[in-house]
Structures are given as C-alpha cells and as structure tokens.
C-alpha cells in the first residue's frame, strides 16, 4: 500500500481541491447526460420517452405529427423535431 504525504496543506485547502475536482467531474457527467437537440432516437426510445406504444407512434408518423428519418432500413426520429411537435396546453 502506497502512502501520500501532504506537507503544508491545510484542511480547508484540501477540501477546496476535492470540491473543485467533484465540480469538474459533475460537469463532465452533465455533458454526457444532457440530451443534445441533434440526437437521433430509435422508435423504441421515442415510445419510451413519450409513454406510448409502437402503433401510436406509427399512426402519428402517418398523420404527419412526427417526422421519421431512415437510413439503412432503420427508422429514427430527431429529438428536436419531437420537442417541436409537443404543444403547450392551456
């Protein structure tokens, strides 16, 4: 087991260093967890996000309420377009 000796380091300074390190790590984590407006979502992710089933998603796509994008036989939805399709009630 290795040991580290800290000379001329006050408890306040050590606490500050630890807090700064945590802030940096939390900021990095927030970047990964915050959804980007350019994210592409699968049909399953959209149904989970909107709490609907696949048939409802299919119907909304046919009605033009949501716009589907495809590549290589796969269907995706843009998060920004889903957010735009949501309307405020009241």
PyMOL commands that place a pseudoatom at each C-alpha (Angstrom):
pseudoatom trace, name=CA, resn=UNK, resi=1, chain=A, elem=C, hetatm=0, pos=[0.000, 0.000, 0.000]
pseudoatom trace, name=CA, resn=UNK, resi=2, chain=A, elem=C, hetatm=0, pos=[1.380, 3.369, -1.013]
pseudoatom trace, name=CA, resn=UNK, resi=3, chain=A, elem=C, hetatm=0, pos=[1.188, 6.389, 1.229]
pseudoatom trace, name=CA, resn=UNK, resi=4, chain=A, elem=C, hetatm=0, pos=[0.939, 10.049, 0.305]
pseudoatom trace, name=CA, resn=UNK, resi=5, chain=A, elem=C, hetatm=0, pos=[2.349, 12.780, 2.500]
pseudoatom trace, name=CA, resn=UNK, resi=6, chain=A, elem=C, hetatm=0, pos=[0.832, 16.212, 2.261]
pseudoatom trace, name=CA, resn=UNK, resi=7, chain=A, elem=C, hetatm=0, pos=[3.058, 18.928, 3.625]
pseudoatom trace, name=CA, resn=UNK, resi=8, chain=A, elem=C, hetatm=0, pos=[1.835, 22.491, 4.203]
pseudoatom trace, name=CA, resn=UNK, resi=9, chain=A, elem=C, hetatm=0, pos=[-1.690, 21.585, 3.110]
pseudoatom trace, name=CA, resn=UNK, resi=10, chain=A, elem=C, hetatm=0, pos=[-4.456, 22.897, 5.316]
pseudoatom trace, name=CA, resn=UNK, resi=11, chain=A, elem=C, hetatm=0, pos=[-7.739, 21.013, 5.688]
pseudoatom trace, name=CA, resn=UNK, resi=12, chain=A, elem=C, hetatm=0, pos=[-9.515, 23.967, 4.016]
pseudoatom trace, name=CA, resn=UNK, resi=13, chain=A, elem=C, hetatm=0, pos=[-7.201, 23.808, 1.006]
pseudoatom trace, name=CA, resn=UNK, resi=14, chain=A, elem=C, hetatm=0, pos=[-7.663, 20.046, 0.716]
pseudoatom trace, name=CA, resn=UNK, resi=15, chain=A, elem=C, hetatm=0, pos=[-11.438, 20.458, 0.916]
pseudoatom trace, name=CA, resn=UNK, resi=16, chain=A, elem=C, hetatm=0, pos=[-11.291, 23.108, -1.807]
pseudoatom trace, name=CA, resn=UNK, resi=17, chain=A, elem=C, hetatm=0, pos=[-9.271, 20.811, -4.054]
pseudoatom trace, name=CA, resn=UNK, resi=18, chain=A, elem=C, hetatm=0, pos=[-11.717, 17.957, -3.542]
pseudoatom trace, name=CA, resn=UNK, resi=19, chain=A, elem=C, hetatm=0, pos=[-14.729, 20.170, -4.231]
pseudoatom trace, name=CA, resn=UNK, resi=20, chain=A, elem=C, hetatm=0, pos=[-13.134, 21.577, -7.394]
pseudoatom trace, name=CA, resn=UNK, resi=21, chain=A, elem=C, hetatm=0, pos=[-12.428, 18.034, -8.593]
pseudoatom trace, name=CA, resn=UNK, resi=22, chain=A, elem=C, hetatm=0, pos=[-16.023, 16.995, -7.926]
pseudoatom trace, name=CA, resn=UNK, resi=23, chain=A, elem=C, hetatm=0, pos=[-17.371, 20.050, -9.780]
pseudoatom trace, name=CA, resn=UNK, resi=24, chain=A, elem=C, hetatm=0, pos=[-15.259, 19.165, -12.808]
pseudoatom trace, name=CA, resn=UNK, resi=25, chain=A, elem=C, hetatm=0, pos=[-16.410, 15.551, -12.789]
pseudoatom trace, name=CA, resn=UNK, resi=26, chain=A, elem=C, hetatm=0, pos=[-20.065, 16.541, -12.348]
pseudoatom trace, name=CA, resn=UNK, resi=27, chain=A, elem=C, hetatm=0, pos=[-19.768, 18.993, -15.247]
pseudoatom trace, name=CA, resn=UNK, resi=28, chain=A, elem=C, hetatm=0, pos=[-18.370, 16.250, -17.474]
pseudoatom trace, name=CA, resn=UNK, resi=29, chain=A, elem=C, hetatm=0, pos=[-21.136, 13.874, -16.400]
pseudoatom trace, name=CA, resn=UNK, resi=30, chain=A, elem=C, hetatm=0, pos=[-23.780, 16.522, -17.093]
pseudoatom trace, name=CA, resn=UNK, resi=31, chain=A, elem=C, hetatm=0, pos=[-22.487, 16.906, -20.664]
pseudoatom trace, name=CA, resn=UNK, resi=32, chain=A, elem=C, hetatm=0, pos=[-22.973, 13.178, -21.239]
pseudoatom trace, name=CA, resn=UNK, resi=33, chain=A, elem=C, hetatm=0, pos=[-26.406, 13.032, -19.620]
pseudoatom trace, name=CA, resn=UNK, resi=34, chain=A, elem=C, hetatm=0, pos=[-27.898, 16.198, -21.117]
pseudoatom trace, name=CA, resn=UNK, resi=35, chain=A, elem=C, hetatm=0, pos=[-29.614, 15.275, -24.366]
pseudoatom trace, name=CA, resn=UNK, resi=36, chain=A, elem=C, hetatm=0, pos=[-28.451, 17.069, -27.475]
pseudoatom trace, name=CA, resn=UNK, resi=37, chain=A, elem=C, hetatm=0, pos=[-31.049, 18.586, -29.794]
pseudoatom trace, name=CA, resn=UNK, resi=38, chain=A, elem=C, hetatm=0, pos=[-29.395, 16.706, -32.686]
pseudoatom trace, name=CA, resn=UNK, resi=39, chain=A, elem=C, hetatm=0, pos=[-29.834, 13.283, -31.097]
pseudoatom trace, name=CA, resn=UNK, resi=40, chain=A, elem=C, hetatm=0, pos=[-31.365, 10.577, -33.225]
pseudoatom trace, name=CA, resn=UNK, resi=41, chain=A, elem=C, hetatm=0, pos=[-33.758, 8.321, -31.357]
pseudoatom trace, name=CA, resn=UNK, resi=42, chain=A, elem=C, hetatm=0, pos=[-34.965, 4.858, -32.305]
pseudoatom trace, name=CA, resn=UNK, resi=43, chain=A, elem=C, hetatm=0, pos=[-38.665, 4.042, -32.368]
pseudoatom trace, name=CA, resn=UNK, resi=44, chain=A, elem=C, hetatm=0, pos=[-38.303, 2.216, -29.059]
pseudoatom trace, name=CA, resn=UNK, resi=45, chain=A, elem=C, hetatm=0, pos=[-36.608, 5.210, -27.431]
pseudoatom trace, name=CA, resn=UNK, resi=46, chain=A, elem=C, hetatm=0, pos=[-39.349, 7.544, -28.678]
pseudoatom trace, name=CA, resn=UNK, resi=47, chain=A, elem=C, hetatm=0, pos=[-42.127, 5.291, -27.407]
pseudoatom trace, name=CA, resn=UNK, resi=48, chain=A, elem=C, hetatm=0, pos=[-40.423, 5.074, -24.022]
pseudoatom trace, name=CA, resn=UNK, resi=49, chain=A, elem=C, hetatm=0, pos=[-39.849, 8.838, -23.909]
pseudoatom trace, name=CA, resn=UNK, resi=50, chain=A, elem=C, hetatm=0, pos=[-43.457, 9.691, -24.831]
pseudoatom trace, name=CA, resn=UNK, resi=51, chain=A, elem=C, hetatm=0, pos=[-45.005, 6.756, -22.905]
pseudoatom trace, name=CA, resn=UNK, resi=52, chain=A, elem=C, hetatm=0, pos=[-46.835, 5.478, -25.984]
pseudoatom trace, name=CA, resn=UNK, resi=53, chain=A, elem=C, hetatm=0, pos=[-46.830, 2.196, -27.908]
pseudoatom trace, name=CA, resn=UNK, resi=54, chain=A, elem=C, hetatm=0, pos=[-45.401, 1.483, -31.360]
pseudoatom trace, name=CA, resn=UNK, resi=55, chain=A, elem=C, hetatm=0, pos=[-48.801, 1.583, -33.077]
pseudoatom trace, name=CA, resn=UNK, resi=56, chain=A, elem=C, hetatm=0, pos=[-49.446, 5.101, -31.746]
pseudoatom trace, name=CA, resn=UNK, resi=57, chain=A, elem=C, hetatm=0, pos=[-46.017, 6.195, -32.946]
pseudoatom trace, name=CA, resn=UNK, resi=58, chain=A, elem=C, hetatm=0, pos=[-46.734, 4.678, -36.356]
pseudoatom trace, name=CA, resn=UNK, resi=59, chain=A, elem=C, hetatm=0, pos=[-50.093, 6.485, -36.556]
pseudoatom trace, name=CA, resn=UNK, resi=60, chain=A, elem=C, hetatm=0, pos=[-48.600, 9.835, -35.513]
pseudoatom trace, name=CA, resn=UNK, resi=61, chain=A, elem=C, hetatm=0, pos=[-45.917, 9.405, -38.175]
pseudoatom trace, name=CA, resn=UNK, resi=62, chain=A, elem=C, hetatm=0, pos=[-48.531, 8.601, -40.858]
pseudoatom trace, name=CA, resn=UNK, resi=63, chain=A, elem=C, hetatm=0, pos=[-50.578, 11.646, -39.776]
pseudoatom trace, name=CA, resn=UNK, resi=64, chain=A, elem=C, hetatm=0, pos=[-47.500, 13.870, -40.021]
pseudoatom trace, name=CA, resn=UNK, resi=65, chain=A, elem=C, hetatm=0, pos=[-47.407, 14.695, -36.303]
pseudoatom trace, name=CA, resn=UNK, resi=66, chain=A, elem=C, hetatm=0, pos=[-43.873, 13.282, -36.098]
pseudoatom trace, name=CA, resn=UNK, resi=67, chain=A, elem=C, hetatm=0, pos=[-41.271, 13.060, -38.844]
pseudoatom trace, name=CA, resn=UNK, resi=68, chain=A, elem=C, hetatm=0, pos=[-39.394, 9.804, -39.312]
pseudoatom trace, name=CA, resn=UNK, resi=69, chain=A, elem=C, hetatm=0, pos=[-35.932, 9.601, -40.854]
pseudoatom trace, name=CA, resn=UNK, resi=70, chain=A, elem=C, hetatm=0, pos=[-34.429, 6.436, -42.244]
pseudoatom trace, name=CA, resn=UNK, resi=71, chain=A, elem=C, hetatm=0, pos=[-31.044, 5.068, -43.080]
pseudoatom trace, name=CA, resn=UNK, resi=72, chain=A, elem=C, hetatm=0, pos=[-30.097, 1.509, -43.902]
pseudoatom trace, name=CA, resn=UNK, resi=73, chain=A, elem=C, hetatm=0, pos=[-33.567, 0.162, -43.241]
pseudoatom trace, name=CA, resn=UNK, resi=74, chain=A, elem=C, hetatm=0, pos=[-33.674, 1.726, -39.783]
pseudoatom trace, name=CA, resn=UNK, resi=75, chain=A, elem=C, hetatm=0, pos=[-36.064, 4.426, -38.618]
pseudoatom trace, name=CA, resn=UNK, resi=76, chain=A, elem=C, hetatm=0, pos=[-35.011, 7.334, -36.430]
pseudoatom trace, name=CA, resn=UNK, resi=77, chain=A, elem=C, hetatm=0, pos=[-36.614, 10.444, -35.019]
pseudoatom trace, name=CA, resn=UNK, resi=78, chain=A, elem=C, hetatm=0, pos=[-34.812, 13.705, -34.241]
pseudoatom trace, name=CA, resn=UNK, resi=79, chain=A, elem=C, hetatm=0, pos=[-35.179, 14.845, -30.642]
pseudoatom trace, name=CA, resn=UNK, resi=80, chain=A, elem=C, hetatm=0, pos=[-35.509, 18.484, -31.717]
pseudoatom trace, name=CA, resn=UNK, resi=81, chain=A, elem=C, hetatm=0, pos=[-38.428, 17.616, -34.000]
pseudoatom trace, name=CA, resn=UNK, resi=82, chain=A, elem=C, hetatm=0, pos=[-40.153, 15.664, -31.229]
pseudoatom trace, name=CA, resn=UNK, resi=83, chain=A, elem=C, hetatm=0, pos=[-39.747, 18.597, -28.850]
pseudoatom trace, name=CA, resn=UNK, resi=84, chain=A, elem=C, hetatm=0, pos=[-41.092, 20.921, -31.558]
pseudoatom trace, name=CA, resn=UNK, resi=85, chain=A, elem=C, hetatm=0, pos=[-44.148, 18.681, -32.097]
pseudoatom trace, name=CA, resn=UNK, resi=86, chain=A, elem=C, hetatm=0, pos=[-45.119, 18.920, -28.440]
pseudoatom trace, name=CA, resn=UNK, resi=87, chain=A, elem=C, hetatm=0, pos=[-47.714, 21.628, -27.964]
pseudoatom trace, name=CA, resn=UNK, resi=88, chain=A, elem=C, hetatm=0, pos=[-48.450, 23.570, -24.827]
pseudoatom trace, name=CA, resn=UNK, resi=89, chain=A, elem=C, hetatm=0, pos=[-51.937, 23.014, -23.467]
pseudoatom trace, name=CA, resn=UNK, resi=90, chain=A, elem=C, hetatm=0, pos=[-53.708, 25.773, -21.597]
for i in range(1, 90): cmd.bond("trace and resi %d" % i, "trace and resi %d" % (i + 1))
show_as sticks, trace
zoom trace
